[in-house]
Amino acid sequence: MTPINHRRRRALRVAPTAAAAVLALGLGGCGAGSVASSSGDTLTVLVEGGGKAVLMPIAKEFEAETGTSVTFVELPYDSLYERLNTELSADQVSFDVAALDAPWLSYFSPGLLPLDDMFTDDVKGDLFPSLVQEAQVGGHFVGMPAWTNAEILYYRTDLFSDPQQRRAFKAEYGRELAPPTTWDEYREVAEFFTQDTDGDGAVDLHGTDVKGAVETEWLSLVLQAGAKNVVLDDDGRIVIDDAFHKAALDAYVAPIEDGSAPAGASQFDWATSQNLFNQGQLAMSRFWAHAYTQVPEDSPVHGHVGVTTMPAGPGGAAAVPGAWYLSVPRAAAHQEAAQEFVQFAFDHNELGLDSDLGLAATIPALEAGAAEGRENLSALTSALDEPGSAPRPATDHWQEIVDSVLIPMLQEATTQAKSGTVNTQALLDRAAKQIETIVG
């Protein structure tokens, strides 16, 4: 796919401060598409593996237009967090720009340069509201969205179009077989496709899966249940034990209770789920949108995968955005060139669609990129455009909450569901007390 050169160029407005005045001299009032050269600088960008792929084509174009070279330091997810934590807390950094996962923005915000003047009305209008919301910490924008993601529903088109399956489904449920649009339909379809396809007496196809070792899928169900926030409300109050979170946890473990999800859910992470689907062992899976173009050619489901938004609960088909942001540390050695790169990356956001990850952050880029073979972008845009879609809480403690409370709770819930002993409200009540000890 060729780059989509549809975006208009925008000037970078600068705040009237002494530091900003220096920046203004460097930019000379140029539009972001014709950035003033900072030739001679070399920018170091700290990034996680998948993010490097998105930023590489942008970096090449930036170097061609400005003369500023870009060097990437690529780290695994956990190592990236530790590197950021070590260097930002010491106020001594070895990088000029960093790609930050959305939940990290609040924690690292004291060490990040405000980017408020980049967030013009035009910029905000090109972003999903949830991305604008989570980019802002303590009244300042501390990250510019570089790409975004969300979970969508994957389903096997070969199964859904099979005449024999369609006849059997209609005979059992009294309606046509189609990708589910509601929780109830999702559960029915998952039950139906849990089958012994080779007649050996053992189930070899499950209708769906449950990922007990990750939290985002359940958080999306919380929003679909009708909650306005997940785990904490806008004022920082703990809401994990309310009726919305219980309804979501009940729906989460239901496929385990009825047997339509495979055993071992407490240990299932994203990689496990992706492998099961690509091996043809699942009829449906809720998964991140980027994976649509990554089904191996030798997979039995290659060419037989459809996508749509996740089934809607009482609150709609909401999703949790999985956005990454470009931030500039206050201690960066090349702040001027770093801000130029961040602005340039936004104004050339569509270039990320040509990467292996195939993602962007802006609405115009995602809409223009949606085409045959890129149906996932339409599903992604629809998911993020849902009124109920919302970011994770802006709290310094989020990563600790996830690691020490949410994932252990989900693993226990999936284990108990398999044995038929799950008490979802008790699990949520205990989680609320654990979170209280973390947030104070």
DAMO-V230193 format. One record per residue. N is the residue number from 1. SS is DSSP state (a for helix, b for strand, c for the rest). PHI is phi as a letter, one per 40 degrees, with the letter a starting at -180 (NA if undefined). BURIAL is I if it has 9 or more other ideal C-beta (glycine too) atoms within 8 Angstrom, else O. Layout:
{{N;SS;PHI;BURIAL} {N;SS;PHI;BURIAL}}
This chain:
{{1;c;NA;O} {2;c;c;O} {3;c;d;O} {4;c;c;I} {5;c;c;O} {6;c;b;O} {7;c;c;I} {8;c;c;O} {9;c;c;I} {10;c;b;I} {11;b;c;O} {12;c;c;I} {13;c;c;O} {14;c;b;I} {15;c;c;O} {16;c;c;O} {17;c;b;O} {18;a;c;O} {19;a;c;O} {20;a;c;I} {21;a;c;I} {22;a;c;I} {23;a;c;I} {24;a;c;I} {25;a;c;O} {26;a;c;I} {27;a;c;I} {28;c;f;O} {29;c;g;O} {30;c;c;I} {31;b;c;O} {32;a;c;I} {33;a;c;O} {34;a;b;O} {35;c;c;I} {36;c;c;I} {37;c;c;O} {38;c;b;I} {39;c;d;O} {40;c;h;O} {41;c;c;I} {42;b;b;O} {43;b;c;I} {44;b;b;I} {45;b;b;I} {46;b;c;I} {47;b;a;I} {48;b;c;I} {49;a;d;I} {50;a;c;I} {51;a;c;I} {52;a;c;I} {53;a;c;I} {54;a;c;I} {55;a;c;I} {56;a;d;I} {57;a;c;I} {58;a;c;I} {59;a;c;I} {60;a;c;O} {61;a;c;I} {62;a;c;I} {63;a;c;I} {64;a;c;O} {65;a;c;O} {66;a;b;I} {67;c;g;O} {68;c;c;I} {69;b;c;O} {70;b;b;I} {71;b;b;O} {72;b;b;I} {73;b;b;I} {74;b;b;O} {75;b;b;I} {76;c;c;O} {77;a;d;O} {78;a;c;O} {79;a;c;O} {80;a;c;I} {81;a;c;I} {82;a;c;O} {83;a;c;I} {84;a;d;I} {85;a;c;I} {86;a;c;O} {87;a;c;I} {88;a;c;I} {89;a;c;O} {90;a;c;O} {91;c;f;O} {92;c;b;O} {93;c;b;I} {94;c;b;O} {95;c;b;I} {96;c;b;I} {97;b;b;I} {98;b;b;I} {99;b;c;I} {100;b;b;I} {101;b;c;O} {102;a;d;I} {103;a;c;I} {104;a;c;I} {105;a;d;I} {106;a;c;I} {107;a;c;I} {108;a;c;I} {109;a;d;I} {110;a;d;O} {111;a;c;I} {112;b;b;I} {113;c;c;I} {114;c;c;O} {115;c;b;I} {116;a;d;O} {117;a;c;I} {118;a;c;I} {119;c;c;I} {120;c;c;I} {121;a;c;O} {122;a;c;O} {123;a;c;I} {124;a;c;I} {125;a;c;O} {126;c;c;O} {127;c;b;I} {128;c;c;I} {129;a;d;O} {130;a;c;I} {131;a;c;I} {132;a;c;I} {133;a;c;I} {134;a;c;I} {135;a;c;I} {136;b;b;I} {137;b;b;I} {138;c;g;O} {139;c;g;O} {140;b;b;I} {141;b;c;I} {142;c;b;I} {143;c;a;I} {144;b;b;I} {145;b;d;I} {146;b;b;I} {147;b;a;I} {148;c;b;I} {149;c;a;I} {150;c;a;I} {151;b;c;I} {152;b;b;I} {153;b;c;I} {154;b;c;I} {155;b;a;I} {156;b;c;I} {157;a;c;I} {158;a;c;O} {159;a;c;I} {160;a;c;I} {161;c;c;O} {162;c;c;O} {163;a;d;O} {164;a;c;O} {165;a;c;I} {166;a;c;I} {167;a;c;O} {168;a;c;I} {169;a;c;I} {170;a;c;I} {171;a;c;O} {172;a;c;O} {173;a;b;O} {174;c;g;O} {175;c;a;O} {176;c;c;O} {177;c;c;I} {178;c;a;O} {179;c;d;I} {180;c;c;I} {181;c;b;I} {182;b;b;I} {183;a;d;I} {184;a;c;O} {185;a;c;I} {186;a;d;I} {187;a;c;I} {188;a;c;I} {189;a;c;I} {190;a;c;I} {191;a;c;I} {192;a;c;I} {193;c;c;I} {194;c;c;I} {195;b;b;O} {196;c;c;I} {197;c;c;O} {198;c;b;O} {199;c;g;O} {200;c;c;O} {201;c;g;O} {202;c;b;O} {203;c;c;O} {204;c;b;I} {205;b;b;I} {206;b;b;I} {207;c;c;I} {208;b;a;I} {209;c;b;I} {210;c;b;I} {211;c;b;I} {212;c;c;I} {213;c;c;I} {214;c;b;I} {215;c;b;I} {216;a;c;I} {217;a;c;I} {218;a;c;I} {219;a;c;I} {220;a;c;I} {221;a;c;I} {222;a;d;I} {223;a;c;I} {224;a;c;I} {225;c;c;I} {226;c;h;I} {227;c;c;I} {228;c;c;O} {229;c;b;I} {230;c;b;I} {231;c;g;I} {232;b;b;I} {233;c;c;O} {234;c;c;O} {235;c;c;O} {236;c;g;O} {237;c;c;O} {238;b;c;I} {239;c;b;I} {240;c;c;I} {241;c;c;I} {242;c;c;O} {243;a;c;O} {244;a;c;I} {245;a;c;I} {246;a;c;I} {247;a;d;I} {248;a;c;I} {249;a;c;I} {250;a;c;I} {251;a;c;I} {252;a;c;I} {253;a;c;I} {254;a;d;I} {255;a;c;I} {256;a;c;I} {257;a;c;I} {258;c;c;I} {259;c;g;O} {260;c;c;I} {261;b;b;I} {262;c;c;I} {263;c;c;O} {264;c;g;O} {265;a;d;I} {266;a;c;I} {267;a;b;I} {268;c;c;I} {269;c;b;I} {270;a;c;I} {271;a;c;O} {272;a;c;I} {273;a;c;I} {274;a;c;I} {275;a;c;O} {276;a;c;I} {277;a;c;I} {278;a;c;I} {279;c;c;O} {280;c;g;I} {281;c;c;I} {282;b;b;I} {283;c;c;I} {284;b;a;I} {285;b;a;I} {286;b;c;I} {287;b;a;I} {288;b;c;I} {289;a;c;I} {290;a;c;I} {291;a;c;I} {292;a;d;I} {293;a;c;I} {294;a;b;O} {295;c;c;I} {296;c;c;O} {297;c;c;O} {298;c;c;O} {299;c;c;I} {300;c;c;O} {301;c;b;I} {302;c;d;I} {303;c;g;O} {304;c;b;O} {305;b;b;I} {306;b;b;I} {307;b;b;I} {308;b;a;I} {309;c;c;I} {310;c;c;I} {311;c;d;I} {312;b;c;I} {313;b;c;I} {314;c;d;O} {315;c;c;I} {316;b;h;I} {317;c;c;I} {318;c;c;I} {319;c;a;I} {320;c;c;I} {321;c;c;I} {322;c;b;I} {323;c;c;I} {324;b;b;I} {325;b;b;I} {326;b;c;I} {327;b;b;I} {328;c;b;I} {329;b;c;I} {330;c;c;O} {331;c;c;I} {332;c;c;I} {333;c;c;O} {334;c;b;I} {335;a;c;I} {336;a;c;I} {337;a;c;I} {338;a;c;I} {339;a;c;I} {340;a;d;I} {341;a;c;I} {342;a;c;I} {343;a;c;I} {344;a;c;I} {345;a;c;I} {346;a;c;I} {347;a;c;I} {348;c;b;I} {349;a;d;I} {350;a;c;I} {351;a;c;I} {352;a;c;I} {353;a;c;I} {354;a;c;I} {355;c;c;I} {356;c;c;O} {357;c;c;I} {358;c;g;I} {359;c;b;I} {360;c;a;I} {361;c;b;I} {362;c;c;I} {363;a;c;I} {364;a;d;I} {365;a;c;I} {366;a;c;I} {367;a;c;I} {368;a;c;I} {369;a;c;I} {370;c;c;I} {371;c;a;O} {372;c;d;O} {373;c;g;O} {374;c;b;I} {375;a;c;I} {376;a;c;I} {377;a;c;I} {378;a;c;I} {379;a;c;I} {380;a;c;I} {381;a;c;I} {382;a;c;I} {383;a;c;I} {384;a;c;I} {385;a;c;O} {386;c;c;I} {387;c;d;O} {388;c;c;I} {389;c;c;I} {390;c;a;I} {391;c;c;I} {392;c;c;I} {393;c;c;I} {394;c;c;O} {395;c;b;I} {396;c;c;O} {397;c;c;O} {398;a;d;I} {399;a;c;I} {400;a;c;I} {401;a;c;I} {402;a;c;I} {403;a;c;O} {404;a;b;O} {405;a;b;I} {406;a;c;I} {407;a;c;I} {408;a;d;O} {409;a;c;I} {410;a;c;I} {411;a;c;I} {412;a;c;I} {413;a;c;I} {414;a;c;I} {415;a;c;I} {416;a;c;I} {417;a;c;I} {418;a;c;I} {419;a;c;O} {420;c;g;O} {421;c;b;O} {422;c;c;I} {423;c;b;O} {424;a;c;I} {425;a;c;O} {426;a;c;O} {427;a;c;I} {428;a;c;I} {429;a;c;I} {430;a;c;I} {431;a;c;I} {432;a;c;I} {433;a;c;O} {434;a;c;I} {435;a;c;I} {436;a;c;I} {437;a;c;O} {438;a;c;I} {439;a;c;I} {440;c;g;O}}
